[in-house]
Amino acid sequence: MKLEVRNITKKFGDTQVLHGISFAVESGRALGLLGRNGAGKTTTIRILMDVFHANSGEVFLDGKKFNQREHQIGYLPEERGLYPKKTVFEQMVYLGRLRGIPKAKAAANARKWLDRLEMREYEGRKLETLSKGNQQKVQLASTLVCDPQIIILDEPFSGLDPVNSQILQSVVREMIDEDKIVIFSSHQMSYVEEFCEDIAIINKGEVVLSGDLADIKKRFGENQIVLSAADRSLDMLSSFLAEKMPDRLQITGRTRDELILRSLKNTSRREILECLLANNIEIEHFESYKPSLNDIFVSEVGEEEKKEELA
């Protein structure tokens, strides 16, 4: 299956929230839907689920206009939406029946997912008596109780300890391997990198970057290297490079221990290395720059954030 969002716009009163959002996600390839708070992610998700109607634009599934009522959609919201006074099992069955699943099937699916998430012992407990992490697992089980074809996960790892995070990671991988359409929204970029082959970054209601994550990383890392020296501080190394190769290298970033450099005027890595060795620089680390998703995200939306903080 292929789900496509084409030129979606949305206004609330006089406020334009979405300005022509477009992206696509295929079954078996999870999409990371990313953006700062208020960027438009939740509005986009609600349009996908037919909670909101777009002012213009369309959503298509396999080339046909997407009718949400003809497909099971599992949605895990960032904010919990379950019933604290009800038992885990009874509300899972209730939610399954709300989505059109017969009672016996809803009960079987509830027990299946409670077993899978190691939560069966809590099925008769009221939700409010569970820890935050176990409540999150119940929320996930409730998302999957209807055997959804399309799964939307918004901050699914919130409140989970490392052991429960591993359980959830294995479940997400299973959903992807079963050719479900999976849309994954999170500010925890390491999890997005773990699962998502494709990303779409939204900033102020517009998609500023989308596509295959591996290709995007390759493009962002092109003509850049990571460098550190055992005998020079980063400031000393920066000064040295500014003196020796002033118009051939540009410092694009730095970590605690390393400089990130972009080569200019077709300067090769060999030329940079030869310059360092000729001046007796004791090289500690020298390799092609491999940007993290966090680096890419900050480069796309971080400058706007800085401007807002200074305003």
C-alpha positions as CSV (number, residue, x, y, z in Angstrom):
1,M,0.0,0.0,0.0
2,K,1.0,3.6,-0.6
3,L,-0.5,6.5,1.3
4,E,0.0,9.9,-0.2
5,V,-0.7,13.4,1.2
6,R,-1.0,15.9,-1.6
7,N,-0.9,19.6,-1.1
8,I,-3.0,19.7,2.1
9,T,-3.9,23.1,3.5
10,K,-5.7,24.0,6.7
11,K,-6.9,27.2,8.3
12,F,-8.4,27.8,11.7
13,G,-10.2,31.1,11.4
14,D,-7.7,33.5,10.0
15,T,-4.7,31.4,10.9
16,Q,-3.2,29.3,8.1
17,V,-1.7,26.2,9.8
18,L,-0.8,24.0,6.9
19,H,0.6,25.5,3.6
20,G,0.4,22.7,1.1
21,I,1.7,19.6,2.9
22,S,2.8,16.7,0.7
23,F,4.5,13.4,1.5
24,A,4.1,9.7,0.9
25,V,4.6,6.5,3.0
26,E,4.6,2.9,1.7
27,S,3.8,-0.2,3.6
28,G,7.0,-1.9,5.0
29,R,8.8,1.4,5.1
30,A,8.1,3.5,8.2
31,L,7.9,7.3,7.8
32,G,9.3,9.7,10.4
33,L,7.0,12.7,10.6
34,L,9.1,15.3,12.4
35,G,8.8,18.9,13.4
36,R,9.0,21.3,16.3
37,N,6.0,21.8,18.6
38,G,3.4,23.7,16.7
39,A,4.8,22.9,13.3
40,G,1.6,21.2,12.1
41,K,2.2,17.5,12.7
42,T,-0.8,16.9,14.9
43,T,-3.1,18.8,12.5
44,T,-1.8,16.7,9.6
45,I,-2.4,13.5,11.6
46,R,-5.9,14.5,12.4
47,I,-6.6,15.2,8.7
48,L,-5.3,11.7,7.9
49,M,-7.7,10.3,10.4
50,D,-10.6,12.5,9.2
51,V,-10.9,14.3,12.5
52,F,-10.3,17.5,10.7
53,H,-11.2,18.3,7.1
54,A,-8.5,20.0,4.9
55,N,-9.4,23.2,3.2
56,S,-7.7,21.9,0.1
57,G,-5.6,19.0,-1.1
58,E,-6.3,15.3,-0.9
59,V,-5.2,12.1,0.7
60,F,-4.8,9.0,-1.5
61,L,-4.3,5.3,-0.8
62,D,-2.9,3.3,-3.8
63,G,-3.9,6.1,-6.1
64,K,-7.5,6.3,-5.0
65,K,-9.1,8.9,-2.7
66,F,-8.6,7.7,0.9
67,N,-11.8,6.8,2.7
68,Q,-10.9,6.4,6.3
69,R,-14.0,4.4,7.1
70,E,-13.0,1.6,4.8
71,H,-9.7,1.0,6.7
72,Q,-8.6,0.3,10.2
73,I,-6.4,3.0,11.6
74,G,-4.5,2.6,14.9
75,Y,-3.6,5.9,16.5
76,L,-1.4,6.2,19.6
77,P,-1.7,9.8,20.7
78,E,1.0,11.7,22.6
79,E,-1.5,12.4,25.4
80,R,-3.2,9.4,26.9
81,G,-6.9,9.0,26.0
82,L,-8.0,6.0,28.0
83,Y,-10.4,5.6,30.9
84,P,-8.5,5.7,34.3
85,K,-11.5,4.2,36.3
86,K,-12.0,1.2,33.9
87,T,-10.1,-2.0,33.9
88,V,-7.5,-2.6,31.2
89,F,-9.3,-5.5,29.6
90,E,-12.8,-4.1,29.5
91,Q,-11.8,-0.8,27.9
92,M,-9.6,-2.6,25.3
93,V,-12.6,-4.7,24.3
94,Y,-14.8,-1.6,24.2
95,L,-12.4,0.3,22.0
96,G,-12.1,-2.7,19.6
97,R,-15.9,-2.9,19.3
98,L,-16.0,0.8,18.7
99,R,-13.8,0.2,15.6
100,G,-16.2,-2.5,14.3
101,I,-14.5,-5.6,15.7
102,P,-16.9,-8.3,17.0
103,K,-16.8,-8.8,20.8
104,A,-15.1,-12.2,20.7
105,K,-12.5,-11.0,18.3
106,A,-11.9,-7.9,20.3
107,A,-11.4,-10.0,23.5
108,A,-9.0,-12.4,21.7
109,N,-7.0,-9.5,20.3
110,A,-6.9,-7.7,23.7
111,R,-5.4,-10.8,25.3
112,K,-3.0,-11.4,22.4
113,W,-1.5,-7.9,22.8
114,L,-1.5,-7.9,26.6
115,D,0.5,-11.2,26.4
116,R,2.8,-9.7,23.7
117,L,3.5,-6.6,25.9
118,E,3.9,-8.7,29.1
119,M,0.8,-7.0,30.6
120,R,-1.6,-10.0,31.0
121,E,-1.4,-9.9,34.8
122,Y,-2.9,-6.4,34.8
123,E,-5.9,-7.0,32.6
124,G,-8.3,-6.8,35.6
125,R,-6.7,-3.7,37.1
126,K,-8.0,-0.2,36.7
127,L,-5.8,1.9,34.5
128,E,-5.2,4.5,37.2
129,T,-3.5,1.9,39.4
130,L,-0.7,1.3,36.8
131,S,2.6,3.0,36.4
132,K,3.1,5.6,33.7
133,G,5.1,3.1,31.6
134,N,2.5,0.4,31.9
135,Q,-0.3,2.8,31.0
136,Q,1.7,3.6,27.9
137,K,1.9,-0.1,27.0
138,V,-1.9,-0.4,27.5
139,Q,-2.3,2.6,25.2
140,L,-0.2,0.8,22.5
141,A,-2.2,-2.5,23.0
142,S,-5.4,-0.5,22.5
143,T,-4.0,1.0,19.4
144,L,-3.3,-2.4,17.9
145,V,-6.4,-4.2,19.1
146,C,-8.3,-3.6,15.9
147,D,-5.6,-5.1,13.6
148,P,-5.0,-1.8,11.9
149,Q,-3.6,-1.5,8.4
150,I,-2.3,2.0,9.1
151,I,-0.6,2.8,12.4
152,I,0.2,6.3,13.6
153,L,2.5,6.5,16.6
154,D,3.0,9.9,18.3
155,E,5.8,9.8,20.9
156,P,5.3,6.1,21.6
157,F,8.3,5.7,23.9
158,S,7.2,8.4,26.4
159,G,7.5,7.2,30.0
160,L,9.1,3.8,29.1
161,D,12.1,2.3,30.9
162,P,14.9,0.7,28.8
163,V,13.4,-2.8,29.1
164,N,9.9,-1.8,28.0
165,S,11.4,0.4,25.3
166,Q,13.0,-2.8,23.8
167,I,9.6,-4.6,23.9
168,L,8.0,-1.7,22.1
169,Q,10.8,-1.5,19.6
170,S,10.3,-5.2,18.7
171,V,6.6,-4.6,18.3
172,V,7.1,-1.7,15.9
173,R,9.6,-3.7,13.8
174,E,7.0,-6.5,13.6
175,M,4.4,-4.0,12.3
176,I,6.8,-2.8,9.6
177,D,7.8,-6.3,8.7
178,E,4.1,-7.2,8.3
179,D,3.8,-4.5,5.6
180,K,1.7,-2.2,7.7
181,I,1.8,1.5,6.9
182,V,3.6,3.1,9.9
183,I,3.9,6.8,10.6
184,F,6.2,7.6,13.5
185,S,6.3,11.0,15.1
186,S,8.8,11.7,17.9
187,H,11.3,14.2,19.1
188,Q,13.6,11.3,20.1
189,M,15.6,11.2,16.9
190,S,17.5,8.0,17.8
191,Y,14.2,6.0,17.6
192,V,13.2,7.6,14.3
193,E,16.6,6.6,12.9
194,E,16.1,3.1,14.2
195,F,12.8,2.5,12.4
196,C,12.2,4.9,9.6
197,E,13.6,4.7,6.1
198,D,11.8,7.9,5.1
199,I,11.3,11.2,6.8
200,A,9.2,14.3,6.3
201,I,10.2,17.4,8.3
202,I,7.5,20.0,8.8
203,N,8.3,23.6,9.8
204,K,5.6,26.3,10.2
205,G,3.1,24.2,8.2
206,E,5.4,23.4,5.3
207,V,7.4,20.3,4.4
208,V,11.0,21.6,4.4
209,L,12.7,18.2,3.8
210,S,11.4,14.8,2.8
211,G,12.6,11.5,1.2
212,D,14.8,8.5,1.8
213,L,16.8,9.1,5.1
214,A,19.9,7.3,3.8
215,D,20.0,9.5,0.7
216,I,19.4,12.7,2.8
217,K,22.2,11.8,5.1
218,K,24.5,11.2,2.2
219,R,23.6,14.5,0.7
220,F,24.1,16.4,4.0
221,G,27.5,14.7,4.6
222,E,28.8,15.4,1.1
223,N,32.2,17.1,1.0
224,Q,32.4,17.2,4.8
225,I,34.9,15.6,7.2
226,V,35.2,15.2,10.9
227,L,38.6,16.1,12.4
228,S,40.3,16.2,15.8
229,A,43.9,16.4,16.8
230,A,45.6,14.9,19.9
231,D,48.0,17.8,20.3
232,R,45.7,20.8,19.5
233,S,42.5,22.1,21.1
234,L,39.6,22.7,18.7
235,D,40.3,26.5,18.9
236,M,43.9,26.0,18.0
237,L,43.0,23.6,15.2
238,S,40.5,26.1,13.9
239,S,43.1,28.9,13.8
240,F,45.6,26.6,12.1
241,L,43.1,25.7,9.3
242,A,42.0,29.3,8.9
243,E,45.7,30.3,8.4
244,K,46.8,27.4,6.2
245,M,43.7,26.8,4.1
246,P,41.6,29.9,4.4
247,D,39.6,29.7,1.2
248,R,39.5,25.9,0.9
249,L,37.8,24.8,4.1
250,Q,34.8,26.0,6.0
251,I,34.0,25.0,9.6
252,T,30.3,24.0,9.6
253,G,30.1,22.7,13.1
254,R,31.8,21.3,16.1
255,T,31.1,18.8,18.8
256,R,32.8,18.6,22.2
257,D,35.9,16.9,20.7
258,E,35.8,17.4,16.9
259,L,35.5,19.9,14.1
260,I,33.1,19.4,11.2
261,L,34.6,20.8,8.0
262,R,33.3,21.3,4.5
263,S,35.9,21.3,1.6
264,L,35.6,24.1,-0.9
265,K,37.0,24.6,-4.4
266,N,37.1,20.8,-4.9
267,T,39.7,20.4,-2.2
268,S,40.3,16.7,-1.7
269,R,40.5,14.8,1.6
270,R,44.1,13.9,0.6
271,E,45.1,17.5,0.3
272,I,43.7,18.3,3.7
273,L,45.4,15.3,5.2
274,E,48.8,16.2,3.5
275,C,48.5,19.7,4.9
276,L,48.0,18.4,8.4
277,L,50.8,15.9,8.2
278,A,53.2,18.4,6.7
279,N,52.7,20.6,9.7
280,N,53.2,17.8,12.2
281,I,49.6,17.8,13.4
282,E,49.0,14.6,15.5
283,I,45.7,13.5,13.9
284,E,43.3,11.7,16.3
285,H,40.2,11.4,14.1
286,F,39.8,12.0,10.4
287,E,36.9,10.6,8.4
288,S,33.9,11.5,6.3
289,Y,31.1,13.3,8.2
290,K,28.1,11.1,8.8
291,P,25.3,13.4,10.0
292,S,22.8,12.2,12.6
293,L,19.1,12.8,12.0
294,N,19.3,15.3,14.9
295,D,22.0,17.2,13.1
296,I,19.8,17.3,10.0
297,F,16.8,18.3,11.9
298,V,18.6,21.2,13.7
299,S,20.1,22.4,10.4
300,E,16.6,22.6,8.8
301,V,14.6,24.2,11.7
302,G,17.2,25.3,14.2
303,E,18.0,28.7,12.7
304,E,14.3,29.6,12.9
305,E,14.3,28.6,16.6
306,K,17.3,30.8,17.3
307,K,15.6,33.8,15.6
308,E,12.5,33.3,17.7
309,E,14.5,33.1,20.9
310,L,16.2,36.4,20.1
311,A,13.0,38.2,19.1
